[in-house]
Structures are given as structure tokens and as C-alpha cells.
Amino acid sequence: MESNGGINHELPAALDSEFLETAWGIPKSGEKHAPMWIARPKVTDFAVKFEMLFCGVCHSDVHTGTNDWGPCNFPFVGGHELLGRVVEIGSQVTKFKVGDICAVGCFIDSCLKCVNCQKGDEQYCLDGMTGTYNGVKKHGRVGGNQETRTAGGYSASHTVHEDFVCKIPEGMDLEKTSPILCAGVTMYSPLKYWGAASGEKKIVGIVGIGGLGTMGIKLAKALGNDVMAISSSAKKEALAKEKGATMFACSKDPESMKAHAGKCDLILNTVSATHDINAYIPLLAKGGATLVQLGGVTTPHSVSNFPLMMSRISIAGSLIGGIKETQEVIDLCFKNGIYPDCKVVEAKDIDSCWDQLINSNADGVRFVIDIKKSLQNQDYIPK
């Protein structure tokens, strides 16, 4: 039943192949978060069950759960930055053992047969990946009731096929690791694809100095590049340079933009609100530079062909990253001590976190839910 832009469902009783688990989700479209029971799949041959330790709160959760990106299915349990400890494995699992720290990102299944999956780009699966939340179970590796949508990491545990679970190196700061599963790989994948992870120094522009942009600055610098932070607010300069940017351009200051014209080999645009991308094109170097769109803007952009033609400039898009790239960025962050700027919260704070992400994220902070601490709050667990 459609309501407030979303689609409400009555969840069926758990099957024999499922168990009930604690979660925090939105019962119906337009409502606030509440404790609830959800059905999780029991362990099968290739499945890994893990108790949740931390889960990041991503702006994509907000866009999905508020129907910004189209009708969402409710009840809705967000969270696609999952970090946990393995508590049970299937008989055929070879990649994990009980006690390992593991992580799951933005999808938990794909066909694994198409040309993109074979290249390690499961996010571009020709038959469509199965998202960690609100996803359709269609490839056979997500257990349980095949008629219900997937539920994300705002929960006490999950069970996922081992091919879609990543390893966390011993010694990582677990409170700060989960956002790497989305924010980290979203920035790393285009850096790698467009040659900014090859060892050849480039000038990389990062538009939007929020939770995604600050992570991009750190990664681009760690990969040996010079970084230009680009923001509509001159107040972001100090924050951007603190995170590693060596240059700053204010998109609302014509003199600032003129001073940095033609410098960037690559620009990663993280802005998800409606905006004019023509402002950034003069910053691109002539002869083959690229502006990559990473923000989920739902309104079309209007772009003139001539600036692109006269300088052989491209505008492209990129979506998260595959499992191989996700593991690569986890390992890169561990090796270089790179973490998002995080604030640890409890499940009772999810609505407040969403409000802050909707209205402002001036400090570029990523919110991370401490699941174990949340479960200790007897007033905010399902009865």
C-alpha cells in the first residue's frame, strides 16, 4: 500500500529458514525509527553469520528511507556500512572462521556471471545487484523469505554469503572502520579508475567537504596526489586543509575560481543537492580531464557542450565499488592509518543523526551506531 511516497507492507511470520532478530527501522513511510523484530536467514553452506558491532549512518540511508530516490519499501531498516564479529559459518565457508572481524558494504548479492561481475564490478551487475537494504532477493545467495526485501545493518546480527563479506585486518580502529564500506570505496573506486591510484601524481579536486569529501581528501593524498578542495563555503578551507588539501577553491568566489582554473586532472563531485556543475568545469585541465558525479542528485543537470568540446573534458559517474575494491580500500586505510571523522551514537539517536544529515554536516562527521551499547538500552529494544 502506497503512503507518503513509500510502499508499506505487512511483514510475514518468520519461516523455518529464518530467525527473529532485533533491529531499528521505520515501520511505515513517513514515520520515525523504532525498535522492531526482523527475520534474518539462518546459516547455510556458504553463509557467514556475524554479530553486529558497529554500523555507519550514511546519507544514502536517509535518501532511501525518506523516499528521495523513489518509493521505498517499509518497514525499512537502513545501514550499509556493517562491521561485526563472526559467530557461525556454513560448512563450505573457507574465507572466515568464528571470531574473525568482518564487514559488509552496500550490496549482498549479484549474479557473479556477467562481464561486470567477472571484472569485480558487482555494483554494475547487468542483472542488478541486491542492495544490503531495500533490495530484491533474486540471485539465490540471500537466504530466508525470497518475497521480502533485504534489511540493513541497524540490527543486532546479519547472515551473508561469504563472497560478499570483507575481512578487517587485526588492529583496525573498529569504531571508525564501518564508514569505509561506503564512503571509503565510493571515493577510492573513481580515484583508481581514473588513474589517481597509479603512482603518477595528479591534481584531484574534491567538491563538497562533508563526510564523503573529507574521506576523499584523505584517500587522494595517501595515493600520492595533490588535492584541491572545492566548496561553496569559504569557511570550509581550514577544515579541508586540516584533512590534507593543499589548495582550496570557493565556487562562489569568482577570483578564487579564476586563480585555480585549468589545474585539476580529475574532480570528484560529492554534492547530492541540486546544484550547477558548470561552475566546476573551468577548473579542469585541457586535454582529457574528467568530472565524476558521485552525489545522488535527482534533478537533471544542464551543461553546455562547447566547454567540453574545446578542452576534451568528460563528465562521468561512479557508484560505490566492487568487493575487490572494497577490500583494497580497507587495507589501504589500515596501512596508512586513514579513518573517517566519526561520532559514535546509539540506535536511539538515529533520527537525530538523519536530521543533521538532512540539514547540515558542517564538520564532515560520519555517525556510527554502537550496536552492543544500543542493545543494553532496555527501553529501546523490541518487546
Secondary structure as GFF3:
##gff-version 3
##sequence-region A 1 383
A	DSSP	beta_strand	2	3	.	.	.	ID=ss1
A	DSSP	beta_strand	6	8	.	.	.	ID=ss2
A	DSSP	beta_strand	18	25	.	.	.	ID=ss3
A	DSSP	beta_strand	34	41	.	.	.	ID=ss4
A	DSSP	beta_strand	47	57	.	.	.	ID=ss5
A	DSSP	alpha_helix	59	65	.	.	.	ID=ss6
A	DSSP	beta_strand	73	74	.	.	.	ID=ss7
A	DSSP	beta_strand	82	89	.	.	.	ID=ss8
A	DSSP	beta_strand	101	104	.	.	.	ID=ss9
A	DSSP	beta_strand	107	109	.	.	.	ID=ss10
A	DSSP	alpha_helix	115	118	.	.	.	ID=ss11
A	DSSP	three_ten_helix	122	124	.	.	.	ID=ss12
A	DSSP	beta_strand	130	131	.	.	.	ID=ss13
A	DSSP	beta_strand	157	161	.	.	.	ID=ss14
A	DSSP	three_ten_helix	162	164	.	.	.	ID=ss15
A	DSSP	beta_strand	166	167	.	.	.	ID=ss16
A	DSSP	alpha_helix	174	177	.	.	.	ID=ss17
A	DSSP	three_ten_helix	178	181	.	.	.	ID=ss18
A	DSSP	alpha_helix	183	193	.	.	.	ID=ss19
A	DSSP	beta_strand	203	207	.	.	.	ID=ss20
A	DSSP	alpha_helix	211	222	.	.	.	ID=ss21
A	DSSP	beta_strand	226	231	.	.	.	ID=ss22
A	DSSP	three_ten_helix	234	236	.	.	.	ID=ss23
A	DSSP	alpha_helix	237	243	.	.	.	ID=ss24
A	DSSP	beta_strand	247	250	.	.	.	ID=ss25
A	DSSP	alpha_helix	254	259	.	.	.	ID=ss26
A	DSSP	beta_strand	266	269	.	.	.	ID=ss27
A	DSSP	three_ten_helix	277	279	.	.	.	ID=ss28
A	DSSP	three_ten_helix	281	283	.	.	.	ID=ss29
A	DSSP	beta_strand	290	293	.	.	.	ID=ss30
A	DSSP	alpha_helix	305	311	.	.	.	ID=ss31
A	DSSP	beta_strand	314	317	.	.	.	ID=ss32
A	DSSP	alpha_helix	323	336	.	.	.	ID=ss33
A	DSSP	beta_strand	342	345	.	.	.	ID=ss34
A	DSSP	three_ten_helix	347	349	.	.	.	ID=ss35
A	DSSP	alpha_helix	350	359	.	.	.	ID=ss36
A	DSSP	beta_strand	366	370	.	.	.	ID=ss37
A	DSSP	alpha_helix	371	375	.	.	.	ID=ss38
A	DSSP	three_ten_helix	378	380	.	.	.	ID=ss39
###
